[in-house]
Amino acid sequence: MTHIKRLFCRTVLMGLLAMSLPALAGVVLVAHTGVGKIDLLTAQRIYTGKVIQVAGVSVAPVNLAVGQGARQRFLSDYLQQNDDTYLAYWTVRRYVGKGSPPRDLANAAEVIAYIQSTPGAIAYLDEADVPSSMSIILRK
């Protein structure tokens, strides 16, 4: 088989594989049913402790544990930070008496349980992990 034919076959095969794989879902923000849709700036302010209420509802944000892929994508895509800068930000805020960071939960199942049982709860998940009964409040 000539080099051109091999290259053509490889390209066709890669295209077929790409079409058969599901698209990677992005990270979305989800919330308890009492929390309405929010914009990116509000999400940033919630996760940096600068907003504690949305439309009169006290919010209770949570994070996934350090090292989780969705956490890293959320910090990068929504807050333009990484774990080190985010943790450093909260270390300083806590030291000067400006609050504590959102609680860390171990995995998507814990986040879903927390959201469903806690009024005002807000979190992020891979969109593929979001149950159909859960409200997505922000998609970037």
Summary of the structure (lengths in Angstrom):
residues: 140
radius of gyration: 19.3
end to end distance: 45.7
largest distance: 70.2
contacts: 379
relative contact order: 0.24
helix: 45%
strand: 20%
